[in-house]
Amino acid sequence: MRRRAIFLLFFLAGLLSPAAPAASKFRLRPPLWVDPDDQHAPEPKEQEVSELYALVYNSWLRHLSPEYKALAAGDSGALNVNAWDEAPDSSWFTNRIGRRPLSFEEVVKGLGGKNPEPVPWKIIRIEDEGYTPKFRVKDSAGRIYILKFDLPGALERN
């Protein structure tokens, strides 16, 4: 009998609750495109640490401590990224290629004004270490380039 009463109470509470959830109290802010990180930061104080202690602690002891495991479990990810998980412009980074399409002239300007020559290149060295080979080529102006190709089944890996 008591179970029936509790069930009936929950059932009526479910029927009387509003059908649509209330409007969200949280608003999404627009993504941060410029991070004002150019404020002064004080110079850190120098610390004397034994290299042997640092080696042993960072290689073994730190990973065994419960504090490290608790901090690692609560890691919220990268800092200084915007709502789309991209790095905003700052004093150390300028997003030059992701925000808008680039013209050919802008790409050439990014190369330092050095327009690659459309003449045959001469392969001067073949390097086969790693999982894909790479070639060093020289153009007619004497500039050296490195060409490395993707594997057919792993495009854009390099």
Phi and psi in radians as a Rosetta constraint file:
Dihedral C 1 N 2 CA 2 C 2 CIRCULARHARMONIC -1.173 0.35
Dihedral N 2 CA 2 C 2 N 3 CIRCULARHARMONIC -0.652 0.35
Dihedral C 2 N 3 CA 3 C 3 CIRCULARHARMONIC -1.088 0.35
Dihedral N 3 CA 3 C 3 N 4 CIRCULARHARMONIC -0.704 0.35
Dihedral C 3 N 4 CA 4 C 4 CIRCULARHARMONIC -1.084 0.35
Dihedral N 4 CA 4 C 4 N 5 CIRCULARHARMONIC -0.718 0.35
Dihedral C 4 N 5 CA 5 C 5 CIRCULARHARMONIC -1.148 0.35
Dihedral N 5 CA 5 C 5 N 6 CIRCULARHARMONIC -0.733 0.35
Dihedral C 5 N 6 CA 6 C 6 CIRCULARHARMONIC -1.153 0.35
Dihedral N 6 CA 6 C 6 N 7 CIRCULARHARMONIC -0.747 0.35
Dihedral C 6 N 7 CA 7 C 7 CIRCULARHARMONIC -1.076 0.35
Dihedral N 7 CA 7 C 7 N 8 CIRCULARHARMONIC -0.780 0.35
Dihedral C 7 N 8 CA 8 C 8 CIRCULARHARMONIC -1.091 0.35
Dihedral N 8 CA 8 C 8 N 9 CIRCULARHARMONIC -0.676 0.35
Dihedral C 8 N 9 CA 9 C 9 CIRCULARHARMONIC -1.108 0.35
Dihedral N 9 CA 9 C 9 N 10 CIRCULARHARMONIC -0.814 0.35
Dihedral C 9 N 10 CA 10 C 10 CIRCULARHARMONIC -1.153 0.35
Dihedral N 10 CA 10 C 10 N 11 CIRCULARHARMONIC -0.650 0.35
Dihedral C 10 N 11 CA 11 C 11 CIRCULARHARMONIC -1.117 0.35
Dihedral N 11 CA 11 C 11 N 12 CIRCULARHARMONIC -0.779 0.35
Dihedral C 11 N 12 CA 12 C 12 CIRCULARHARMONIC -1.170 0.35
Dihedral N 12 CA 12 C 12 N 13 CIRCULARHARMONIC -0.643 0.35
Dihedral C 12 N 13 CA 13 C 13 CIRCULARHARMONIC -1.116 0.35
Dihedral N 13 CA 13 C 13 N 14 CIRCULARHARMONIC -0.668 0.35
Dihedral C 13 N 14 CA 14 C 14 CIRCULARHARMONIC -1.169 0.35
Dihedral N 14 CA 14 C 14 N 15 CIRCULARHARMONIC -0.646 0.35
Dihedral C 14 N 15 CA 15 C 15 CIRCULARHARMONIC -1.239 0.35
Dihedral N 15 CA 15 C 15 N 16 CIRCULARHARMONIC -0.614 0.35
Dihedral C 15 N 16 CA 16 C 16 CIRCULARHARMONIC -1.450 0.35
Dihedral N 16 CA 16 C 16 N 17 CIRCULARHARMONIC -0.240 0.35
Dihedral C 16 N 17 CA 17 C 17 CIRCULARHARMONIC -1.241 0.35
Dihedral N 17 CA 17 C 17 N 18 CIRCULARHARMONIC 2.665 0.35
Dihedral C 17 N 18 CA 18 C 18 CIRCULARHARMONIC -1.069 0.35
Dihedral N 18 CA 18 C 18 N 19 CIRCULARHARMONIC 2.514 0.35
Dihedral C 18 N 19 CA 19 C 19 CIRCULARHARMONIC -1.217 0.35
Dihedral N 19 CA 19 C 19 N 20 CIRCULARHARMONIC -0.716 0.35
Dihedral C 19 N 20 CA 20 C 20 CIRCULARHARMONIC -1.786 0.35
Dihedral N 20 CA 20 C 20 N 21 CIRCULARHARMONIC 2.442 0.35
Dihedral C 20 N 21 CA 21 C 21 CIRCULARHARMONIC -1.158 0.35
Dihedral N 21 CA 21 C 21 N 22 CIRCULARHARMONIC 2.661 0.35
Dihedral C 21 N 22 CA 22 C 22 CIRCULARHARMONIC -1.103 0.35
Dihedral N 22 CA 22 C 22 N 23 CIRCULARHARMONIC 2.711 0.35
Dihedral C 22 N 23 CA 23 C 23 CIRCULARHARMONIC -1.046 0.35
Dihedral N 23 CA 23 C 23 N 24 CIRCULARHARMONIC 2.536 0.35
Dihedral C 23 N 24 CA 24 C 24 CIRCULARHARMONIC -1.111 0.35
Dihedral N 24 CA 24 C 24 N 25 CIRCULARHARMONIC 2.411 0.35
Dihedral C 24 N 25 CA 25 C 25 CIRCULARHARMONIC -1.437 0.35
Dihedral N 25 CA 25 C 25 N 26 CIRCULARHARMONIC -0.208 0.35
Dihedral C 25 N 26 CA 26 C 26 CIRCULARHARMONIC -1.823 0.35
Dihedral N 26 CA 26 C 26 N 27 CIRCULARHARMONIC 2.314 0.35
Dihedral C 26 N 27 CA 27 C 27 CIRCULARHARMONIC -1.888 0.35
Dihedral N 27 CA 27 C 27 N 28 CIRCULARHARMONIC 2.456 0.35
Dihedral C 27 N 28 CA 28 C 28 CIRCULARHARMONIC -1.395 0.35
Dihedral N 28 CA 28 C 28 N 29 CIRCULARHARMONIC 2.245 0.35
Dihedral C 28 N 29 CA 29 C 29 CIRCULARHARMONIC -1.419 0.35
Dihedral N 29 CA 29 C 29 N 30 CIRCULARHARMONIC 2.717 0.35
Dihedral C 29 N 30 CA 30 C 30 CIRCULARHARMONIC -1.134 0.35
Dihedral N 30 CA 30 C 30 N 31 CIRCULARHARMONIC 2.634 0.35
Dihedral C 30 N 31 CA 31 C 31 CIRCULARHARMONIC -1.106 0.35
Dihedral N 31 CA 31 C 31 N 32 CIRCULARHARMONIC 2.533 0.35
Dihedral C 31 N 32 CA 32 C 32 CIRCULARHARMONIC -1.361 0.35
Dihedral N 32 CA 32 C 32 N 33 CIRCULARHARMONIC 2.035 0.35
Dihedral C 32 N 33 CA 33 C 33 CIRCULARHARMONIC -1.759 0.35
Dihedral N 33 CA 33 C 33 N 34 CIRCULARHARMONIC -0.353 0.35
Dihedral C 33 N 34 CA 34 C 34 CIRCULARHARMONIC -2.314 0.35
Dihedral N 34 CA 34 C 34 N 35 CIRCULARHARMONIC 2.160 0.35
Dihedral C 34 N 35 CA 35 C 35 CIRCULARHARMONIC -1.756 0.35
Dihedral N 35 CA 35 C 35 N 36 CIRCULARHARMONIC 1.970 0.35
Dihedral C 35 N 36 CA 36 C 36 CIRCULARHARMONIC -1.367 0.35
Dihedral N 36 CA 36 C 36 N 37 CIRCULARHARMONIC 1.361 0.35
Dihedral C 36 N 37 CA 37 C 37 CIRCULARHARMONIC -1.803 0.35
Dihedral N 37 CA 37 C 37 N 38 CIRCULARHARMONIC 0.438 0.35
Dihedral C 37 N 38 CA 38 C 38 CIRCULARHARMONIC -1.722 0.35
Dihedral N 38 CA 38 C 38 N 39 CIRCULARHARMONIC 0.338 0.35
Dihedral C 38 N 39 CA 39 C 39 CIRCULARHARMONIC -1.300 0.35
Dihedral N 39 CA 39 C 39 N 40 CIRCULARHARMONIC 2.755 0.35
Dihedral C 39 N 40 CA 40 C 40 CIRCULARHARMONIC -1.210 0.35
Dihedral N 40 CA 40 C 40 N 41 CIRCULARHARMONIC 2.361 0.35
Dihedral C 40 N 41 CA 41 C 41 CIRCULARHARMONIC -2.054 0.35
Dihedral N 41 CA 41 C 41 N 42 CIRCULARHARMONIC 2.336 0.35
Dihedral C 41 N 42 CA 42 C 42 CIRCULARHARMONIC -1.156 0.35
Dihedral N 42 CA 42 C 42 N 43 CIRCULARHARMONIC 2.601 0.35
Dihedral C 42 N 43 CA 43 C 43 CIRCULARHARMONIC -1.136 0.35
Dihedral N 43 CA 43 C 43 N 44 CIRCULARHARMONIC 2.257 0.35
Dihedral C 43 N 44 CA 44 C 44 CIRCULARHARMONIC -1.197 0.35
Dihedral N 44 CA 44 C 44 N 45 CIRCULARHARMONIC 2.607 0.35
Dihedral C 44 N 45 CA 45 C 45 CIRCULARHARMONIC -1.359 0.35
Dihedral N 45 CA 45 C 45 N 46 CIRCULARHARMONIC 2.507 0.35
Dihedral C 45 N 46 CA 46 C 46 CIRCULARHARMONIC -1.303 0.35
Dihedral N 46 CA 46 C 46 N 47 CIRCULARHARMONIC 2.421 0.35
Dihedral C 46 N 47 CA 47 C 47 CIRCULARHARMONIC -2.158 0.35
Dihedral N 47 CA 47 C 47 N 48 CIRCULARHARMONIC 2.426 0.35
Dihedral C 47 N 48 CA 48 C 48 CIRCULARHARMONIC -1.607 0.35
Dihedral N 48 CA 48 C 48 N 49 CIRCULARHARMONIC 2.095 0.35
Dihedral C 48 N 49 CA 49 C 49 CIRCULARHARMONIC -2.319 0.35
Dihedral N 49 CA 49 C 49 N 50 CIRCULARHARMONIC 2.350 0.35
Dihedral C 49 N 50 CA 50 C 50 CIRCULARHARMONIC -1.163 0.35
Dihedral N 50 CA 50 C 50 N 51 CIRCULARHARMONIC 2.272 0.35
Dihedral C 50 N 51 CA 51 C 51 CIRCULARHARMONIC -1.138 0.35
Dihedral N 51 CA 51 C 51 N 52 CIRCULARHARMONIC -0.624 0.35
Dihedral C 51 N 52 CA 52 C 52 CIRCULARHARMONIC -1.136 0.35
Dihedral N 52 CA 52 C 52 N 53 CIRCULARHARMONIC -0.760 0.35
Dihedral C 52 N 53 CA 53 C 53 CIRCULARHARMONIC -1.092 0.35
Dihedral N 53 CA 53 C 53 N 54 CIRCULARHARMONIC -0.794 0.35
Dihedral C 53 N 54 CA 54 C 54 CIRCULARHARMONIC -1.070 0.35
Dihedral N 54 CA 54 C 54 N 55 CIRCULARHARMONIC -0.703 0.35
Dihedral C 54 N 55 CA 55 C 55 CIRCULARHARMONIC -1.116 0.35
Dihedral N 55 CA 55 C 55 N 56 CIRCULARHARMONIC -0.846 0.35
Dihedral C 55 N 56 CA 56 C 56 CIRCULARHARMONIC -1.173 0.35
Dihedral N 56 CA 56 C 56 N 57 CIRCULARHARMONIC -0.780 0.35
Dihedral C 56 N 57 CA 57 C 57 CIRCULARHARMONIC -1.119 0.35
Dihedral N 57 CA 57 C 57 N 58 CIRCULARHARMONIC -0.847 0.35
Dihedral C 57 N 58 CA 58 C 58 CIRCULARHARMONIC -1.286 0.35
Dihedral N 58 CA 58 C 58 N 59 CIRCULARHARMONIC -0.419 0.35
Dihedral C 58 N 59 CA 59 C 59 CIRCULARHARMONIC -1.494 0.35
Dihedral N 59 CA 59 C 59 N 60 CIRCULARHARMONIC -0.612 0.35
Dihedral C 59 N 60 CA 60 C 60 CIRCULARHARMONIC -2.222 0.35
Dihedral N 60 CA 60 C 60 N 61 CIRCULARHARMONIC -1.004 0.35
Dihedral C 60 N 61 CA 61 C 61 CIRCULARHARMONIC -1.183 0.35
Dihedral N 61 CA 61 C 61 N 62 CIRCULARHARMONIC -0.701 0.35
Dihedral C 61 N 62 CA 62 C 62 CIRCULARHARMONIC -1.068 0.35
Dihedral N 62 CA 62 C 62 N 63 CIRCULARHARMONIC -0.681 0.35
Dihedral C 62 N 63 CA 63 C 63 CIRCULARHARMONIC -1.274 0.35
Dihedral N 63 CA 63 C 63 N 64 CIRCULARHARMONIC -0.320 0.35
Dihedral C 63 N 64 CA 64 C 64 CIRCULARHARMONIC -1.599 0.35
Dihedral N 64 CA 64 C 64 N 65 CIRCULARHARMONIC -0.218 0.35
Dihedral C 64 N 65 CA 65 C 65 CIRCULARHARMONIC -1.365 0.35
Dihedral N 65 CA 65 C 65 N 66 CIRCULARHARMONIC 2.460 0.35
Dihedral C 65 N 66 CA 66 C 66 CIRCULARHARMONIC -1.124 0.35
Dihedral N 66 CA 66 C 66 N 67 CIRCULARHARMONIC -0.549 0.35
Dihedral C 66 N 67 CA 67 C 67 CIRCULARHARMONIC -1.096 0.35
Dihedral N 67 CA 67 C 67 N 68 CIRCULARHARMONIC -0.747 0.35
Dihedral C 67 N 68 CA 68 C 68 CIRCULARHARMONIC -1.098 0.35
Dihedral N 68 CA 68 C 68 N 69 CIRCULARHARMONIC -0.745 0.35
Dihedral C 68 N 69 CA 69 C 69 CIRCULARHARMONIC -1.145 0.35
Dihedral N 69 CA 69 C 69 N 70 CIRCULARHARMONIC -0.659 0.35
Dihedral C 69 N 70 CA 70 C 70 CIRCULARHARMONIC -1.177 0.35
Dihedral N 70 CA 70 C 70 N 71 CIRCULARHARMONIC -0.731 0.35
Dihedral C 70 N 71 CA 71 C 71 CIRCULARHARMONIC -1.162 0.35
Dihedral N 71 CA 71 C 71 N 72 CIRCULARHARMONIC -0.667 0.35
Dihedral C 71 N 72 CA 72 C 72 CIRCULARHARMONIC -1.172 0.35
Dihedral N 72 CA 72 C 72 N 73 CIRCULARHARMONIC -0.613 0.35
Dihedral C 72 N 73 CA 73 C 73 CIRCULARHARMONIC -1.211 0.35
Dihedral N 73 CA 73 C 73 N 74 CIRCULARHARMONIC -0.538 0.35
Dihedral C 73 N 74 CA 74 C 74 CIRCULARHARMONIC -1.641 0.35
Dihedral N 74 CA 74 C 74 N 75 CIRCULARHARMONIC 0.217 0.35
Dihedral C 74 N 75 CA 75 C 75 CIRCULARHARMONIC -1.144 0.35
Dihedral N 75 CA 75 C 75 N 76 CIRCULARHARMONIC 2.186 0.35
Dihedral C 75 N 76 CA 76 C 76 CIRCULARHARMONIC -1.636 0.35
Dihedral N 76 CA 76 C 76 N 77 CIRCULARHARMONIC 0.095 0.35
Dihedral C 76 N 77 CA 77 C 77 CIRCULARHARMONIC 1.759 0.35
Dihedral N 77 CA 77 C 77 N 78 CIRCULARHARMONIC -2.840 0.35
Dihedral C 77 N 78 CA 78 C 78 CIRCULARHARMONIC -1.235 0.35
Dihedral N 78 CA 78 C 78 N 79 CIRCULARHARMONIC 2.537 0.35
Dihedral C 78 N 79 CA 79 C 79 CIRCULARHARMONIC -1.642 0.35
Dihedral N 79 CA 79 C 79 N 80 CIRCULARHARMONIC 2.897 0.35
Dihedral C 79 N 80 CA 80 C 80 CIRCULARHARMONIC 1.025 0.35
Dihedral N 80 CA 80 C 80 N 81 CIRCULARHARMONIC 0.686 0.35
Dihedral C 80 N 81 CA 81 C 81 CIRCULARHARMONIC -2.086 0.35
Dihedral N 81 CA 81 C 81 N 82 CIRCULARHARMONIC 2.694 0.35
Dihedral C 81 N 82 CA 82 C 82 CIRCULARHARMONIC -1.556 0.35
Dihedral N 82 CA 82 C 82 N 83 CIRCULARHARMONIC -2.989 0.35
Dihedral C 82 N 83 CA 83 C 83 CIRCULARHARMONIC -1.128 0.35
Dihedral N 83 CA 83 C 83 N 84 CIRCULARHARMONIC -0.345 0.35
Dihedral C 83 N 84 CA 84 C 84 CIRCULARHARMONIC -1.737 0.35
Dihedral N 84 CA 84 C 84 N 85 CIRCULARHARMONIC 0.270 0.35
Dihedral C 84 N 85 CA 85 C 85 CIRCULARHARMONIC 1.081 0.35
Dihedral N 85 CA 85 C 85 N 86 CIRCULARHARMONIC 0.605 0.35
Dihedral C 85 N 86 CA 86 C 86 CIRCULARHARMONIC -2.022 0.35
Dihedral N 86 CA 86 C 86 N 87 CIRCULARHARMONIC 2.661 0.35
Dihedral C 86 N 87 CA 87 C 87 CIRCULARHARMONIC -1.384 0.35
Dihedral N 87 CA 87 C 87 N 88 CIRCULARHARMONIC 2.134 0.35
Dihedral C 87 N 88 CA 88 C 88 CIRCULARHARMONIC -1.321 0.35
Dihedral N 88 CA 88 C 88 N 89 CIRCULARHARMONIC 2.862 0.35
Dihedral C 88 N 89 CA 89 C 89 CIRCULARHARMONIC -1.076 0.35
Dihedral N 89 CA 89 C 89 N 90 CIRCULARHARMONIC 2.459 0.35
Dihedral C 89 N 90 CA 90 C 90 CIRCULARHARMONIC -2.655 0.35
Dihedral N 90 CA 90 C 90 N 91 CIRCULARHARMONIC -2.959 0.35
Dihedral C 90 N 91 CA 91 C 91 CIRCULARHARMONIC -1.262 0.35
Dihedral N 91 CA 91 C 91 N 92 CIRCULARHARMONIC -0.244 0.35
Dihedral C 91 N 92 CA 92 C 92 CIRCULARHARMONIC -2.068 0.35
Dihedral N 92 CA 92 C 92 N 93 CIRCULARHARMONIC -0.082 0.35
Dihedral C 92 N 93 CA 93 C 93 CIRCULARHARMONIC -2.511 0.35
Dihedral N 93 CA 93 C 93 N 94 CIRCULARHARMONIC 2.357 0.35
Dihedral C 93 N 94 CA 94 C 94 CIRCULARHARMONIC -2.216 0.35
Dihedral N 94 CA 94 C 94 N 95 CIRCULARHARMONIC 2.083 0.35
Dihedral C 94 N 95 CA 95 C 95 CIRCULARHARMONIC -1.367 0.35
Dihedral N 95 CA 95 C 95 N 96 CIRCULARHARMONIC 1.819 0.35
Dihedral C 95 N 96 CA 96 C 96 CIRCULARHARMONIC -1.723 0.35
Dihedral N 96 CA 96 C 96 N 97 CIRCULARHARMONIC -0.351 0.35
Dihedral C 96 N 97 CA 97 C 97 CIRCULARHARMONIC -2.099 0.35
Dihedral N 97 CA 97 C 97 N 98 CIRCULARHARMONIC -0.195 0.35
Dihedral C 97 N 98 CA 98 C 98 CIRCULARHARMONIC -1.658 0.35
Dihedral N 98 CA 98 C 98 N 99 CIRCULARHARMONIC -0.310 0.35
Dihedral C 98 N 99 CA 99 C 99 CIRCULARHARMONIC -1.579 0.35
Dihedral N 99 CA 99 C 99 N 100 CIRCULARHARMONIC -0.486 0.35
Dihedral C 99 N 100 CA 100 C 100 CIRCULARHARMONIC -2.680 0.35
Dihedral N 100 CA 100 C 100 N 101 CIRCULARHARMONIC 2.778 0.35
Dihedral C 100 N 101 CA 101 C 101 CIRCULARHARMONIC -1.195 0.35
Dihedral N 101 CA 101 C 101 N 102 CIRCULARHARMONIC 2.574 0.35
Dihedral C 101 N 102 CA 102 C 102 CIRCULARHARMONIC -1.829 0.35
Dihedral N 102 CA 102 C 102 N 103 CIRCULARHARMONIC 2.471 0.35
Dihedral C 102 N 103 CA 103 C 103 CIRCULARHARMONIC -1.403 0.35
Dihedral N 103 CA 103 C 103 N 104 CIRCULARHARMONIC 2.905 0.35
Dihedral C 103 N 104 CA 104 C 104 CIRCULARHARMONIC -1.095 0.35
Dihedral N 104 CA 104 C 104 N 105 CIRCULARHARMONIC -0.646 0.35
Dihedral C 104 N 105 CA 105 C 105 CIRCULARHARMONIC -1.114 0.35
Dihedral N 105 CA 105 C 105 N 106 CIRCULARHARMONIC -0.666 0.35
Dihedral C 105 N 106 CA 106 C 106 CIRCULARHARMONIC -1.179 0.35
Dihedral N 106 CA 106 C 106 N 107 CIRCULARHARMONIC -0.646 0.35
Dihedral C 106 N 107 CA 107 C 107 CIRCULARHARMONIC -1.146 0.35
Dihedral N 107 CA 107 C 107 N 108 CIRCULARHARMONIC -0.752 0.35
Dihedral C 107 N 108 CA 108 C 108 CIRCULARHARMONIC -1.129 0.35
Dihedral N 108 CA 108 C 108 N 109 CIRCULARHARMONIC -0.687 0.35
Dihedral C 108 N 109 CA 109 C 109 CIRCULARHARMONIC -1.092 0.35
Dihedral N 109 CA 109 C 109 N 110 CIRCULARHARMONIC -0.635 0.35
Dihedral C 109 N 110 CA 110 C 110 CIRCULARHARMONIC -1.152 0.35
Dihedral N 110 CA 110 C 110 N 111 CIRCULARHARMONIC -0.399 0.35
Dihedral C 110 N 111 CA 111 C 111 CIRCULARHARMONIC -1.421 0.35
Dihedral N 111 CA 111 C 111 N 112 CIRCULARHARMONIC 0.077 0.35
Dihedral C 111 N 112 CA 112 C 112 CIRCULARHARMONIC 1.446 0.35
Dihedral N 112 CA 112 C 112 N 113 CIRCULARHARMONIC 0.415 0.35
Dihedral C 112 N 113 CA 113 C 113 CIRCULARHARMONIC 1.394 0.35
Dihedral N 113 CA 113 C 113 N 114 CIRCULARHARMONIC 0.032 0.35
Dihedral C 113 N 114 CA 114 C 114 CIRCULARHARMONIC -1.539 0.35
Dihedral N 114 CA 114 C 114 N 115 CIRCULARHARMONIC 1.806 0.35
Dihedral C 114 N 115 CA 115 C 115 CIRCULARHARMONIC -1.445 0.35
Dihedral N 115 CA 115 C 115 N 116 CIRCULARHARMONIC 2.126 0.35
Dihedral C 115 N 116 CA 116 C 116 CIRCULARHARMONIC -1.044 0.35
Dihedral N 116 CA 116 C 116 N 117 CIRCULARHARMONIC 2.404 0.35
Dihedral C 116 N 117 CA 117 C 117 CIRCULARHARMONIC -1.301 0.35
Dihedral N 117 CA 117 C 117 N 118 CIRCULARHARMONIC 2.380 0.35
Dihedral C 117 N 118 CA 118 C 118 CIRCULARHARMONIC -1.513 0.35
Dihedral N 118 CA 118 C 118 N 119 CIRCULARHARMONIC 0.583 0.35
Dihedral C 118 N 119 CA 119 C 119 CIRCULARHARMONIC -1.772 0.35
Dihedral N 119 CA 119 C 119 N 120 CIRCULARHARMONIC 2.867 0.35
Dihedral C 119 N 120 CA 120 C 120 CIRCULARHARMONIC -1.037 0.35
Dihedral N 120 CA 120 C 120 N 121 CIRCULARHARMONIC 2.410 0.35
Dihedral C 120 N 121 CA 121 C 121 CIRCULARHARMONIC -1.640 0.35
Dihedral N 121 CA 121 C 121 N 122 CIRCULARHARMONIC 2.652 0.35
Dihedral C 121 N 122 CA 122 C 122 CIRCULARHARMONIC -1.825 0.35
Dihedral N 122 CA 122 C 122 N 123 CIRCULARHARMONIC 2.185 0.35
Dihedral C 122 N 123 CA 123 C 123 CIRCULARHARMONIC -1.314 0.35
Dihedral N 123 CA 123 C 123 N 124 CIRCULARHARMONIC 2.104 0.35
Dihedral C 123 N 124 CA 124 C 124 CIRCULARHARMONIC -1.842 0.35
Dihedral N 124 CA 124 C 124 N 125 CIRCULARHARMONIC -0.271 0.35
Dihedral C 124 N 125 CA 125 C 125 CIRCULARHARMONIC -2.821 0.35
Dihedral N 125 CA 125 C 125 N 126 CIRCULARHARMONIC 2.437 0.35
Dihedral C 125 N 126 CA 126 C 126 CIRCULARHARMONIC -2.014 0.35
Dihedral N 126 CA 126 C 126 N 127 CIRCULARHARMONIC 2.180 0.35
Dihedral C 126 N 127 CA 127 C 127 CIRCULARHARMONIC -2.002 0.35
Dihedral N 127 CA 127 C 127 N 128 CIRCULARHARMONIC 2.178 0.35
Dihedral C 127 N 128 CA 128 C 128 CIRCULARHARMONIC -1.998 0.35
Dihedral N 128 CA 128 C 128 N 129 CIRCULARHARMONIC 0.254 0.35
Dihedral C 128 N 129 CA 129 C 129 CIRCULARHARMONIC -1.375 0.35
Dihedral N 129 CA 129 C 129 N 130 CIRCULARHARMONIC 2.698 0.35
Dihedral C 129 N 130 CA 130 C 130 CIRCULARHARMONIC 1.624 0.35
Dihedral N 130 CA 130 C 130 N 131 CIRCULARHARMONIC -3.027 0.35
Dihedral C 130 N 131 CA 131 C 131 CIRCULARHARMONIC -1.605 0.35
Dihedral N 131 CA 131 C 131 N 132 CIRCULARHARMONIC -0.191 0.35
Dihedral C 131 N 132 CA 132 C 132 CIRCULARHARMONIC -2.328 0.35
Dihedral N 132 CA 132 C 132 N 133 CIRCULARHARMONIC 2.512 0.35
Dihedral C 132 N 133 CA 133 C 133 CIRCULARHARMONIC -1.295 0.35
Dihedral N 133 CA 133 C 133 N 134 CIRCULARHARMONIC 2.766 0.35
Dihedral C 133 N 134 CA 134 C 134 CIRCULARHARMONIC -2.349 0.35
Dihedral N 134 CA 134 C 134 N 135 CIRCULARHARMONIC 2.673 0.35
Dihedral C 134 N 135 CA 135 C 135 CIRCULARHARMONIC -2.110 0.35
Dihedral N 135 CA 135 C 135 N 136 CIRCULARHARMONIC 2.428 0.35
Dihedral C 135 N 136 CA 136 C 136 CIRCULARHARMONIC -1.769 0.35
Dihedral N 136 CA 136 C 136 N 137 CIRCULARHARMONIC 2.194 0.35
Dihedral C 136 N 137 CA 137 C 137 CIRCULARHARMONIC -2.158 0.35
Dihedral N 137 CA 137 C 137 N 138 CIRCULARHARMONIC 2.689 0.35
Dihedral C 137 N 138 CA 138 C 138 CIRCULARHARMONIC -2.150 0.35
Dihedral N 138 CA 138 C 138 N 139 CIRCULARHARMONIC 2.336 0.35
Dihedral C 138 N 139 CA 139 C 139 CIRCULARHARMONIC -1.580 0.35
Dihedral N 139 CA 139 C 139 N 140 CIRCULARHARMONIC -3.106 0.35
Dihedral C 139 N 140 CA 140 C 140 CIRCULARHARMONIC -1.202 0.35
Dihedral N 140 CA 140 C 140 N 141 CIRCULARHARMONIC -0.335 0.35
Dihedral C 140 N 141 CA 141 C 141 CIRCULARHARMONIC -1.545 0.35
Dihedral N 141 CA 141 C 141 N 142 CIRCULARHARMONIC -0.002 0.35
Dihedral C 141 N 142 CA 142 C 142 CIRCULARHARMONIC 1.553 0.35
Dihedral N 142 CA 142 C 142 N 143 CIRCULARHARMONIC 0.070 0.35
Dihedral C 142 N 143 CA 143 C 143 CIRCULARHARMONIC -1.372 0.35
Dihedral N 143 CA 143 C 143 N 144 CIRCULARHARMONIC 2.487 0.35
Dihedral C 143 N 144 CA 144 C 144 CIRCULARHARMONIC -1.874 0.35
Dihedral N 144 CA 144 C 144 N 145 CIRCULARHARMONIC 2.349 0.35
Dihedral C 144 N 145 CA 145 C 145 CIRCULARHARMONIC -2.154 0.35
Dihedral N 145 CA 145 C 145 N 146 CIRCULARHARMONIC 2.705 0.35
Dihedral C 145 N 146 CA 146 C 146 CIRCULARHARMONIC -1.983 0.35
Dihedral N 146 CA 146 C 146 N 147 CIRCULARHARMONIC 2.208 0.35
Dihedral C 146 N 147 CA 147 C 147 CIRCULARHARMONIC -1.950 0.35
Dihedral N 147 CA 147 C 147 N 148 CIRCULARHARMONIC 2.207 0.35
Dihedral C 147 N 148 CA 148 C 148 CIRCULARHARMONIC -2.330 0.35
Dihedral N 148 CA 148 C 148 N 149 CIRCULARHARMONIC 2.284 0.35
Dihedral C 148 N 149 CA 149 C 149 CIRCULARHARMONIC -1.885 0.35
Dihedral N 149 CA 149 C 149 N 150 CIRCULARHARMONIC 2.687 0.35
Dihedral C 149 N 150 CA 150 C 150 CIRCULARHARMONIC -1.416 0.35
Dihedral N 150 CA 150 C 150 N 151 CIRCULARHARMONIC 2.680 0.35
Dihedral C 150 N 151 CA 151 C 151 CIRCULARHARMONIC -1.263 0.35
Dihedral N 151 CA 151 C 151 N 152 CIRCULARHARMONIC 2.637 0.35
Dihedral C 151 N 152 CA 152 C 152 CIRCULARHARMONIC -1.000 0.35
Dihedral N 152 CA 152 C 152 N 153 CIRCULARHARMONIC -0.621 0.35
Dihedral C 152 N 153 CA 153 C 153 CIRCULARHARMONIC -1.592 0.35
Dihedral N 153 CA 153 C 153 N 154 CIRCULARHARMONIC -0.003 0.35
Dihedral C 153 N 154 CA 154 C 154 CIRCULARHARMONIC -2.367 0.35
Dihedral N 154 CA 154 C 154 N 155 CIRCULARHARMONIC 1.083 0.35
Dihedral C 154 N 155 CA 155 C 155 CIRCULARHARMONIC -1.146 0.35
Dihedral N 155 CA 155 C 155 N 156 CIRCULARHARMONIC 2.535 0.35
Dihedral C 155 N 156 CA 156 C 156 CIRCULARHARMONIC 1.114 0.35
Dihedral N 156 CA 156 C 156 N 157 CIRCULARHARMONIC 0.347 0.35
Dihedral C 156 N 157 CA 157 C 157 CIRCULARHARMONIC -1.252 0.35
Dihedral N 157 CA 157 C 157 N 158 CIRCULARHARMONIC -0.742 0.35
